[in-house]
Amino acid sequence: MPFYVYKCKICGVSMEEMRCMQDCDNTPKCKHCGGETGRDYRGEHVNLGNREYGETKWSQALAVSPSQIAEHRSMFPDIRVREDGCIGFDNYQQHDRYLDKVGATKHPQRVKRKGKRIA
């Protein structure tokens, strides 16, 4: 039996379950909050293009105070925010747009230089 990934529509928690192929669309309840779940194809490593993150990237560095969550959701409706204030991104474009709007800079990743090749 294959594994299927389901994601809660309320709290955003992902869970993986082994199910029959005929039973994969009968979504289970969330084990964290009891909410409704939906199938998460990103978590199942389905190829969605090279600009998508494999799963939601949660940033603690950009987290907001729990008292600011409602205001943040009204300003950025397409950005996910957990109850603890961590902000989640689904793809590179969404992440870059958010950083531009809040005035933050994203430093490029450092790449190691390749050493000499020995033939």
N, CA, C and O atoms as CSV, one atom per row, in Angstrom:
chain,resi,resn,atom,element,x,y,z
A,1,MET,N,N,0.842,-1.183,0.000
A,1,MET,CA,C,0.000,0.000,0.000
A,1,MET,C,C,0.887,1.246,0.000
A,1,MET,O,O,1.899,1.285,0.700
A,2,PRO,N,N,0.516,2.254,-0.774
A,2,PRO,CA,C,1.319,3.483,-0.831
A,2,PRO,C,C,1.008,4.441,0.314
A,2,PRO,O,O,-0.033,4.345,0.965
A,3,PHE,N,N,1.932,5.364,0.543
A,3,PHE,CA,C,1.733,6.430,1.524
A,3,PHE,C,C,1.109,7.631,0.842
A,3,PHE,O,O,1.458,7.953,-0.294
A,4,TYR,N,N,0.191,8.295,1.522
A,4,TYR,CA,C,-0.427,9.520,1.042
A,4,TYR,C,C,-0.233,10.591,2.106
A,4,TYR,O,O,-0.232,10.300,3.302
A,5,VAL,N,N,-0.070,11.832,1.659
A,5,VAL,CA,C,0.134,12.951,2.579
A,5,VAL,C,C,-1.127,13.803,2.575
A,5,VAL,O,O,-1.657,14.158,1.521
A,6,TYR,N,N,-1.594,14.122,3.774
A,6,TYR,CA,C,-2.772,14.967,3.948
A,6,TYR,C,C,-2.374,16.184,4.769
A,6,TYR,O,O,-1.550,16.087,5.678
A,7,LYS,N,N,-2.967,17.336,4.443
A,7,LYS,CA,C,-2.637,18.574,5.136
A,7,LYS,C,C,-3.917,19.187,5.695
A,7,LYS,O,O,-4.933,19.266,5.005
A,8,CYS,N,N,-3.854,19.621,6.958
A,8,CYS,CA,C,-5.011,20.222,7.610
A,8,CYS,C,C,-5.286,21.592,7.014
A,8,CYS,O,O,-4.366,22.385,6.817
A,9,LYS,N,N,-6.547,21.869,6.728
A,9,LYS,CA,C,-6.935,23.158,6.158
A,9,LYS,C,C,-7.005,24.253,7.204
A,9,LYS,O,O,-7.063,25.434,6.863
A,10,ILE,N,N,-6.999,23.877,8.470
A,10,ILE,CA,C,-7.088,24.866,9.554
A,10,ILE,C,C,-5.719,25.204,10.114
A,10,ILE,O,O,-5.323,26.369,10.123
A,11,CYS,N,N,-4.993,24.200,10.581
A,11,CYS,CA,C,-3.715,24.476,11.258
A,11,CYS,C,C,-2.494,24.246,10.370
A,11,CYS,O,O,-1.391,24.639,10.748
A,12,GLY,N,N,-2.656,23.623,9.204
A,12,GLY,CA,C,-1.547,23.437,8.279
A,12,GLY,C,C,-0.620,22.273,8.582
A,12,GLY,O,O,0.421,22.133,7.940
A,13,VAL,N,N,-0.974,21.437,9.546
A,13,VAL,CA,C,-0.135,20.295,9.905
A,13,VAL,C,C,-0.273,19.212,8.832
A,13,VAL,O,O,-1.379,18.899,8.393
A,14,SER,N,N,0.867,18.643,8.416
A,14,SER,CA,C,0.861,17.563,7.439
A,14,SER,C,C,0.978,16.230,8.159
A,14,SER,O,O,1.636,16.119,9.194
A,15,MET,N,N,0.329,15.223,7.593
A,15,MET,CA,C,0.449,13.881,8.149
A,15,MET,C,C,0.471,12.886,7.007
A,15,MET,O,O,-0.144,13.098,5.961
A,16,GLU,N,N,1.183,11.810,7.223
A,16,GLU,CA,C,1.363,10.795,6.203
A,16,GLU,C,C,0.671,9.516,6.656
A,16,GLU,O,O,0.830,9.083,7.797
A,17,GLU,N,N,-0.104,8.913,5.742
A,17,GLU,CA,C,-0.816,7.682,6.084
A,17,GLU,C,C,-0.668,6.673,4.959
A,17,GLU,O,O,-0.614,7.034,3.784
A,18,MET,N,N,-0.605,5.405,5.337
A,18,MET,CA,C,-0.578,4.339,4.358
A,18,MET,C,C,-2.027,3.899,4.137
A,18,MET,O,O,-2.728,3.526,5.078
A,19,ARG,N,N,-2.462,3.950,2.861
A,19,ARG,CA,C,-3.852,3.632,2.535
A,19,ARG,C,C,-3.942,2.869,1.223
A,19,ARG,O,O,-3.019,2.889,0.409
A,20,CYS,N,N,-5.068,2.201,1.035
A,20,CYS,CA,C,-5.359,1.566,-0.249
A,20,CYS,C,C,-5.558,2.653,-1.298
A,20,CYS,O,O,-5.961,3.770,-0.974
A,21,MET,N,N,-5.277,2.327,-2.540
A,21,MET,CA,C,-5.450,3.322,-3.601
A,21,MET,C,C,-6.914,3.733,-3.743
A,21,MET,O,O,-7.199,4.875,-4.103
A,22,GLN,N,N,-7.840,2.826,-3.468
A,22,GLN,CA,C,-9.263,3.153,-3.567
A,22,GLN,C,C,-9.700,4.087,-2.441
A,22,GLN,O,O,-10.704,4.787,-2.571
A,23,ASP,N,N,-8.956,4.101,-1.342
A,23,ASP,CA,C,-9.342,4.854,-0.154
A,23,ASP,C,C,-8.579,6.174,-0.001
A,23,ASP,O,O,-8.750,6.870,1.000
A,24,CYS,N,N,-7.733,6.527,-0.992
A,24,CYS,CA,C,-6.861,7.694,-0.827
A,24,CYS,C,C,-7.624,9.015,-0.800
A,24,CYS,O,O,-7.137,9.982,-0.215
A,25,ASP,N,N,-8.817,9.086,-1.422
A,25,ASP,CA,C,-9.566,10.350,-1.450
A,25,ASP,C,C,-10.481,10.539,-0.242
A,25,ASP,O,O,-11.038,11.623,-0.071
A,26,ASN,N,N,-10.651,9.523,0.597
A,26,ASN,CA,C,-11.405,9.668,1.844
A,26,ASN,C,C,-10.461,10.277,2.868
A,26,ASN,O,O,-9.703,9.564,3.527
A,27,THR,N,N,-10.508,11.590,2.999
A,27,THR,CA,C,-9.526,12.285,3.827
A,27,THR,C,C,-9.803,12.088,5.309
A,27,THR,O,O,-10.954,12.159,5.739
A,28,PRO,N,N,-8.751,11.838,6.099
A,28,PRO,CA,C,-8.912,11.664,7.548
A,28,PRO,C,C,-9.036,13.010,8.254
A,28,PRO,O,O,-8.792,14.055,7.651
A,29,LYS,N,N,-9.406,12.986,9.507
A,29,LYS,CA,C,-9.431,14.193,10.337
A,29,LYS,C,C,-8.014,14.488,10.818
A,29,LYS,O,O,-7.197,13.578,10.964
A,30,CYS,N,N,-7.731,15.757,11.059
A,30,CYS,CA,C,-6.415,16.167,11.545
A,30,CYS,C,C,-6.179,15.613,12.945
A,30,CYS,O,O,-7.046,15.695,13.815
A,31,LYS,N,N,-4.992,15.046,13.146
A,31,LYS,CA,C,-4.658,14.496,14.456
A,31,LYS,C,C,-4.291,15.584,15.452
A,31,LYS,O,O,-4.284,15.347,16.660
A,32,HIS,N,N,-3.986,16.779,14.950
A,32,HIS,CA,C,-3.574,17.884,15.820
A,32,HIS,C,C,-4.776,18.674,16.338
A,32,HIS,O,O,-4.889,18.924,17.538
A,33,CYS,N,N,-5.682,19.072,15.418
A,33,CYS,CA,C,-6.809,19.922,15.841
A,33,CYS,C,C,-8.178,19.319,15.529
A,33,CYS,O,O,-9.197,19.870,15.945
A,34,GLY,N,N,-8.219,18.197,14.804
A,34,GLY,CA,C,-9.498,17.568,14.473
A,34,GLY,C,C,-10.190,18.172,13.266
A,34,GLY,O,O,-11.330,17.819,12.962
A,35,GLY,N,N,-9.506,19.090,12.565
A,35,GLY,CA,C,-10.095,19.761,11.405
A,35,GLY,C,C,-10.088,18.910,10.150
A,35,GLY,O,O,-9.576,17.791,10.138
A,36,GLU,N,N,-10.667,19.462,9.097
A,36,GLU,CA,C,-10.759,18.783,7.813
A,36,GLU,C,C,-9.397,18.840,7.108
A,36,GLU,O,O,-8.694,19.848,7.179
A,37,THR,N,N,-9.041,17.765,6.437
A,37,THR,CA,C,-7.774,17.718,5.719
A,37,THR,C,C,-8.017,17.579,4.232
A,37,THR,O,O,-9.112,17.222,3.799
A,38,GLY,N,N,-6.993,17.862,3.462
A,38,GLY,CA,C,-7.027,17.683,2.017
A,38,GLY,C,C,-5.743,17.001,1.582
A,38,GLY,O,O,-4.746,17.025,2.303
A,39,ARG,N,N,-5.768,16.406,0.428
A,39,ARG,CA,C,-4.597,15.707,-0.076
A,39,ARG,C,C,-3.514,16.713,-0.415
A,39,ARG,O,O,-3.788,17.721,-1.066
A,40,ASP,N,N,-2.289,16.455,0.016
A,40,ASP,CA,C,-1.163,17.360,-0.212
A,40,ASP,C,C,-0.217,16.715,-1.207
A,40,ASP,O,O,0.617,15.888,-0.841
A,41,TYR,N,N,-0.355,17.104,-2.481
A,41,TYR,CA,C,0.463,16.502,-3.527
A,41,TYR,C,C,1.916,16.950,-3.427
A,41,TYR,O,O,2.810,16.223,-3.862
A,42,ARG,N,N,2.173,18.126,-2.865
A,42,ARG,CA,C,3.553,18.590,-2.703
A,42,ARG,C,C,4.302,17.684,-1.738
A,42,ARG,O,O,5.478,17.385,-1.944
A,43,GLY,N,N,3.626,17.254,-0.696
A,43,GLY,CA,C,4.253,16.366,0.269
A,43,GLY,C,C,4.509,14.980,-0.275
A,43,GLY,O,O,5.317,14.233,0.277
A,44,GLU,N,N,3.824,14.625,-1.359
A,44,GLU,CA,C,4.002,13.319,-1.986
A,44,GLU,C,C,5.084,13.351,-3.054
A,44,GLU,O,O,5.235,12.397,-3.817
A,45,HIS,N,N,5.824,14.423,-3.111
A,45,HIS,CA,C,6.953,14.581,-4.033
A,45,HIS,C,C,6.531,14.458,-5.486
A,45,HIS,O,O,7.254,13.888,-6.303
A,46,VAL,N,N,5.365,14.990,-5.807
A,46,VAL,CA,C,4.925,15.048,-7.191
A,46,VAL,C,C,5.617,16.243,-7.824
A,46,VAL,O,O,5.712,17.294,-7.190
A,47,ASN,N,N,6.097,16.119,-9.036
A,47,ASN,CA,C,6.827,17.200,-9.677
A,47,ASN,C,C,5.890,18.353,-10.018
A,47,ASN,O,O,5.037,18.233,-10.897
A,48,LEU,N,N,6.058,19.470,-9.315
A,48,LEU,CA,C,5.226,20.649,-9.540
A,48,LEU,C,C,6.026,21.790,-10.165
A,48,LEU,O,O,5.578,22.936,-10.145
A,49,GLY,N,N,7.169,21.502,-10.704
A,49,GLY,CA,C,8.007,22.540,-11.276
A,49,GLY,C,C,9.145,22.863,-10.339
A,49,GLY,O,O,9.074,22.599,-9.139
A,50,ASN,N,N,10.186,23.431,-10.891
A,50,ASN,CA,C,11.373,23.647,-10.082
A,50,ASN,C,C,11.294,24.895,-9.216
A,50,ASN,O,O,12.226,25.144,-8.452
A,51,ARG,N,N,10.245,25.686,-9.291
A,51,ARG,CA,C,10.139,26.889,-8.485
A,51,ARG,C,C,9.292,26.681,-7.240
A,51,ARG,O,O,9.157,27.601,-6.433
A,52,GLU,N,N,8.726,25.512,-7.066
A,52,GLU,CA,C,7.915,25.211,-5.893
A,52,GLU,C,C,8.787,24.584,-4.817
A,52,GLU,O,O,9.690,23.802,-5.114
A,53,TYR,N,N,8.511,24.930,-3.574
A,53,TYR,CA,C,9.165,24.224,-2.484
A,53,TYR,C,C,8.515,22.849,-2.387
A,53,TYR,O,O,7.341,22.701,-2.724
A,54,GLY,N,N,9.247,21.852,-1.937
A,54,GLY,CA,C,8.697,20.507,-1.785
A,54,GLY,C,C,7.590,20.476,-0.747
A,54,GLY,O,O,6.629,19.718,-0.878
A,55,GLU,N,N,7.725,21.295,0.277
A,55,GLU,CA,C,6.707,21.434,1.314
A,55,GLU,C,C,6.799,22.864,1.836
A,55,GLU,O,O,7.757,23.575,1.531
A,56,THR,N,N,5.840,23.276,2.598
A,56,THR,CA,C,5.828,24.645,3.108
A,56,THR,C,C,7.071,24.902,3.957
A,56,THR,O,O,7.406,24.118,4.845
A,57,LYS,N,N,7.746,26.009,3.669
A,57,LYS,CA,C,8.921,26.412,4.440
A,57,LYS,C,C,8.469,27.396,5.514
A,57,LYS,O,O,7.970,28.477,5.201
A,58,TRP,N,N,8.642,27.024,6.767
A,58,TRP,CA,C,8.232,27.862,7.892
A,58,TRP,C,C,9.423,28.660,8.388
A,58,TRP,O,O,10.476,28.092,8.677
A,59,SER,N,N,9.264,29.973,8.489
A,59,SER,CA,C,10.350,30.847,8.904
A,59,SER,C,C,10.114,31.370,10.314
A,59,SER,O,O,9.131,32.064,10.575
A,60,GLN,N,N,11.021,31.032,11.212
A,60,GLN,CA,C,10.964,31.593,12.559
A,60,GLN,C,C,11.628,32.957,12.592
A,60,GLN,O,O,11.312,33.777,13.455
A,61,ALA,N,N,12.540,33.212,11.670
A,61,ALA,CA,C,13.237,34.492,11.623
A,61,ALA,C,C,12.284,35.630,11.242
A,61,ALA,O,O,12.485,36.771,11.660
A,62,LEU,N,N,11.253,35.326,10.455
A,62,LEU,CA,C,10.292,36.334,10.037
A,62,LEU,C,C,9.005,36.283,10.853
A,62,LEU,O,O,8.019,36.926,10.493
A,63,ALA,N,N,9.004,35.530,11.942
A,63,ALA,CA,C,7.788,35.332,12.741
A,63,ALA,C,C,7.252,36.644,13.291
A,63,ALA,O,O,8.004,37.584,13.549
A,64,VAL,N,N,5.934,36.685,13.466
A,64,VAL,CA,C,5.268,37.847,14.048
A,64,VAL,C,C,4.737,37.471,15.427
A,64,VAL,O,O,4.595,36.293,15.755
A,65,SER,N,N,4.455,38.467,16.204
A,65,SER,CA,C,3.903,38.245,17.533
A,65,SER,C,C,2.487,37.673,17.396
A,65,SER,O,O,1.771,38.058,16.471
A,66,PRO,N,N,2.063,36.773,18.280
A,66,PRO,CA,C,0.701,36.239,18.193
A,66,PRO,C,C,-0.379,37.323,18.196
A,66,PRO,O,O,-1.457,37.117,17.637
A,67,SER,N,N,-0.108,38.466,18.811
A,67,SER,CA,C,-1.094,39.554,18.807
A,67,SER,C,C,-1.187,40.238,17.444
A,67,SER,O,O,-2.146,40.967,17.191
A,68,GLN,N,N,-0.209,40.016,16.559
A,68,GLN,CA,C,-0.189,40.641,15.238
A,68,GLN,C,C,-0.665,39.713,14.121
A,68,GLN,O,O,-0.672,40.107,12.954
A,69,ILE,N,N,-1.058,38.498,14.462
A,69,ILE,CA,C,-1.417,37.514,13.434
A,69,ILE,C,C,-2.621,37.977,12.613
A,69,ILE,O,O,-2.600,37.855,11.388
A,70,ALA,N,N,-3.653,38.497,13.242
A,70,ALA,CA,C,-4.847,38.925,12.506
A,70,ALA,C,C,-4.501,40.055,11.532
A,70,ALA,O,O,-4.954,40.047,10.388
A,71,GLU,N,N,-3.710,41.014,11.979
A,71,GLU,CA,C,-3.303,42.128,11.110
A,71,GLU,C,C,-2.441,41.612,9.954
A,71,GLU,O,O,-2.586,42.062,8.817
A,72,HIS,N,N,-1.552,40.675,10.249
A,72,HIS,CA,C,-0.682,40.116,9.210
A,72,HIS,C,C,-1.505,39.385,8.159
A,72,HIS,O,O,-1.237,39.512,6.964
A,73,ARG,N,N,-2.499,38.625,8.590
A,73,ARG,CA,C,-3.346,37.888,7.635
A,73,ARG,C,C,-4.148,38.830,6.749
A,73,ARG,O,O,-4.409,38.510,5.589
A,74,SER,N,N,-4.545,39.992,7.277
A,74,SER,CA,C,-5.288,40.946,6.442
A,74,SER,C,C,-4.363,41.628,5.439
A,74,SER,O,O,-4.785,41.945,4.327
A,75,MET,N,N,-3.109,41.858,5.819
A,75,MET,CA,C,-2.160,42.502,4.909
A,75,MET,C,C,-1.599,41.538,3.868
A,75,MET,O,O,-1.341,41.933,2.730
A,76,PHE,N,N,-1.410,40.285,4.250
A,76,PHE,CA,C,-0.827,39.263,3.370
A,76,PHE,C,C,-1.713,38.026,3.375
A,76,PHE,O,O,-1.374,37.039,4.027
A,77,PRO,N,N,-2.847,38.051,2.663
A,77,PRO,CA,C,-3.781,36.916,2.722
A,77,PRO,C,C,-3.239,35.625,2.101
A,77,PRO,O,O,-3.722,34.544,2.438
A,78,ASP,N,N,-2.258,35.706,1.210
A,78,ASP,CA,C,-1.744,34.497,0.575
A,78,ASP,C,C,-0.604,33.849,1.358
A,78,ASP,O,O,-0.116,32.791,0.963
A,79,ILE,N,N,-0.171,34.461,2.458
A,79,ILE,CA,C,0.910,33.922,3.274
A,79,ILE,C,C,0.311,33.215,4.488
A,79,ILE,O,O,-0.554,33.764,5.170
A,80,ARG,N,N,0.773,32.005,4.750
A,80,ARG,CA,C,0.260,31.253,5.909
A,80,ARG,C,C,0.970,31.690,7.178
A,80,ARG,O,O,2.159,32.009,7.166
A,81,VAL,N,N,0.219,31.700,8.275
A,81,VAL,CA,C,0.777,32.031,9.584
A,81,VAL,C,C,0.251,31.008,10.582
A,81,VAL,O,O,-0.958,30.799,10.688
A,82,ARG,N,N,1.170,30.368,11.316
A,82,ARG,CA,C,0.754,29.421,12.346
A,82,ARG,C,C,0.378,30.168,13.609
A,82,ARG,O,O,0.583,31.377,13.713
A,83,GLU,N,N,-0.175,29.437,14.573
A,83,GLU,CA,C,-0.601,30.025,15.837
A,83,GLU,C,C,0.563,30.618,16.628
A,83,GLU,O,O,0.377,31.561,17.398
A,84,ASP,N,N,1.772,30.063,16.438
A,84,ASP,CA,C,2.938,30.588,17.154
A,84,ASP,C,C,3.578,31.772,16.440
A,84,ASP,O,O,4.572,32.309,16.928
A,85,GLY,N,N,3.033,32.196,15.288
A,85,GLY,CA,C,3.521,33.369,14.573
A,85,GLY,C,C,4.488,33.076,13.451
A,85,GLY,O,O,4.895,33.998,12.744
A,86,CYS,N,N,4.880,31.804,13.254
A,86,CYS,CA,C,5.791,31.465,12.165
A,86,CYS,C,C,5.082,31.642,10.824
A,86,CYS,O,O,3.893,31.352,10.692
A,87,ILE,N,N,5.823,32.116,9.847
A,87,ILE,CA,C,5.265,32.417,8.536
A,87,ILE,C,C,5.694,31.334,7.560
A,87,ILE,O,O,6.856,30.926,7.548
A,88,GLY,N,N,4.738,30.859,6.725
A,88,GLY,CA,C,5.019,29.769,5.795
A,88,GLY,C,C,4.950,30.211,4.352
A,88,GLY,O,O,4.079,30.993,3.971
A,89,PHE,N,N,5.881,29.702,3.545
A,89,PHE,CA,C,5.946,30.020,2.121
A,89,PHE,C,C,5.866,28.739,1.312
A,89,PHE,O,O,6.434,27.715,1.692
A,90,ASP,N,N,5.142,28.804,0.175
A,90,ASP,CA,C,4.975,27.638,-0.684
A,90,ASP,C,C,5.927,27.626,-1.869
A,90,ASP,O,O,6.218,26.565,-2.420
A,91,ASN,N,N,6.417,28.798,-2.266
A,91,ASN,CA,C,7.313,28.848,-3.419
A,91,ASN,C,C,8.252,30.044,-3.330
A,91,ASN,O,O,8.084,30.920,-2.482
A,92,TYR,N,N,9.232,30.069,-4.209
A,92,TYR,CA,C,10.244,31.120,-4.201
A,92,TYR,C,C,9.648,32.497,-4.493
A,92,TYR,O,O,10.007,33.483,-3.850
A,93,GLN,N,N,8.733,32.560,-5.470
A,93,GLN,CA,C,8.161,33.853,-5.842
A,93,GLN,C,C,7.398,34.463,-4.675
A,93,GLN,O,O,7.527,35.659,-4.411
A,94,GLN,N,N,6.618,33.669,-3.984
A,94,GLN,CA,C,5.856,34.151,-2.829
A,94,GLN,C,C,6.802,34.656,-1.739
A,94,GLN,O,O,6.552,35.692,-1.124
A,95,HIS,N,N,7.870,33.929,-1.508
A,95,HIS,CA,C,8.861,34.299,-0.503
A,95,HIS,C,C,9.534,35.630,-0.879
A,95,HIS,O,O,9.667,36.518,-0.037
A,96,ASP,N,N,9.955,35.763,-2.137
A,96,ASP,CA,C,10.617,36.987,-2.592
A,96,ASP,C,C,9.682,38.196,-2.560
A,96,ASP,O,O,10.100,39.282,-2.160
A,97,ARG,N,N,8.427,38.025,-2.975
A,97,ARG,CA,C,7.456,39.138,-2.925
A,97,ARG,C,C,7.246,39.610,-1.495
A,97,ARG,O,O,7.161,40.810,-1.232
A,98,TYR,N,N,7.162,38.655,-0.575
A,98,TYR,CA,C,6.964,39.006,0.833
A,98,TYR,C,C,8.151,39.810,1.363
A,98,TYR,O,O,7.972,40.829,2.030
A,99,LEU,N,N,9.358,39.344,1.060
A,99,LEU,CA,C,10.549,40.058,1.522
A,99,LEU,C,C,10.620,41.465,0.938
A,99,LEU,O,O,11.041,42.394,1.628
A,100,ASP,N,N,10.211,41.641,-0.331
A,100,ASP,CA,C,10.190,42.972,-0.938
A,100,ASP,C,C,9.187,43.889,-0.240
A,100,ASP,O,O,9.487,45.055,0.017
A,101,LYS,N,N,7.987,43.361,0.069
A,101,LYS,CA,C,6.949,44.181,0.704
A,101,LYS,C,C,7.326,44.623,2.109
A,101,LYS,O,O,6.995,45.736,2.519
A,102,VAL,N,N,8.015,43.764,2.849
A,102,VAL,CA,C,8.377,44.125,4.224
A,102,VAL,C,C,9.723,44.829,4.302
A,102,VAL,O,O,10.133,45.270,5.375
A,103,GLY,N,N,10.414,44.938,3.166
A,103,GLY,CA,C,11.677,45.662,3.136
A,103,GLY,C,C,12.877,44.873,3.632
A,103,GLY,O,O,13.887,45.465,4.011
A,104,ALA,N,N,12.787,43.566,3.636
A,104,ALA,CA,C,13.912,42.732,4.067
A,104,ALA,C,C,14.744,42.342,2.850
A,104,ALA,O,O,14.237,42.310,1.729
A,105,THR,N,N,16.002,42.053,3.070
A,105,THR,CA,C,16.864,41.617,1.974
A,105,THR,C,C,17.241,40.158,2.171
A,105,THR,O,O,17.477,39.700,3.289
A,106,LYS,N,N,17.290,39.457,1.078
A,106,LYS,CA,C,17.658,38.046,1.098
A,106,LYS,C,C,19.061,37.932,0.516
A,106,LYS,O,O,19.278,38.218,-0.662
A,107,HIS,N,N,19.986,37.522,1.326
A,107,HIS,CA,C,21.357,37.394,0.863
A,107,HIS,C,C,21.504,36.119,0.048
A,107,HIS,O,O,20.943,35.082,0.400
A,108,PRO,N,N,22.258,36.198,-1.042
A,108,PRO,CA,C,22.440,34.990,-1.852
A,108,PRO,C,C,23.182,33.917,-1.077
A,108,PRO,O,O,23.978,34.193,-0.181
A,109,GLN,N,N,22.893,32.702,-1.452
A,109,GLN,CA,C,23.518,31.570,-0.800
A,109,GLN,C,C,24.993,31.502,-1.188
A,109,GLN,O,O,25.351,31.715,-2.347
A,110,ARG,N,N,25.829,31.209,-0.225
A,110,ARG,CA,C,27.251,31.080,-0.522
A,110,ARG,C,C,27.499,29.721,-1.154
A,110,ARG,O,O,27.022,28.696,-0.666
A,111,VAL,N,N,28.235,29.728,-2.219
A,111,VAL,CA,C,28.546,28.493,-2.928
A,111,VAL,C,C,30.041,28.249,-2.801
A,111,VAL,O,O,30.854,29.139,-3.046
A,112,LYS,N,N,30.382,27.048,-2.421
A,112,LYS,CA,C,31.797,26.703,-2.306
A,112,LYS,C,C,32.428,26.652,-3.691
A,112,LYS,O,O,31.832,26.165,-4.652
A,113,ARG,N,N,33.627,27.160,-3.764
A,113,ARG,CA,C,34.360,27.074,-5.017
A,113,ARG,C,C,34.870,25.656,-5.186
A,113,ARG,O,O,35.272,25.002,-4.224
A,114,LYS,N,N,34.846,25.205,-6.402
A,114,LYS,CA,C,35.339,23.860,-6.684
A,114,LYS,C,C,36.846,23.848,-6.624
A,114,LYS,O,O,37.498,24.801,-7.051
A,115,GLY,N,N,37.397,22.791,-6.104
A,115,GLY,CA,C,38.840,22.645,-6.021
A,115,GLY,C,C,39.418,22.225,-7.374
A,115,GLY,O,O,38.700,22.081,-8.363
A,116,LYS,N,N,40.702,22.039,-7.381
A,116,LYS,CA,C,41.361,21.609,-8.599
A,116,LYS,C,C,40.939,20.187,-8.937
A,116,LYS,O,O,40.762,19.345,-8.057
A,117,ARG,N,N,40.785,19.945,-10.217
A,117,ARG,CA,C,40.447,18.607,-10.666
A,117,ARG,C,C,41.730,17.840,-10.939
A,117,ARG,O,O,42.652,18.356,-11.571
A,118,ILE,N,N,41.779,16.654,-10.476
A,118,ILE,CA,C,42.936,15.800,-10.726
A,118,ILE,C,C,42.516,14.717,-11.688
A,118,ILE,O,O,41.594,13.949,-11.413
A,119,ALA,N,N,43.189,14.658,-12.810
A,119,ALA,CA,C,42.812,13.698,-13.843
A,119,ALA,C,C,43.456,12.364,-13.639
A,119,ALA,O,O,43.237,11.445,-14.428
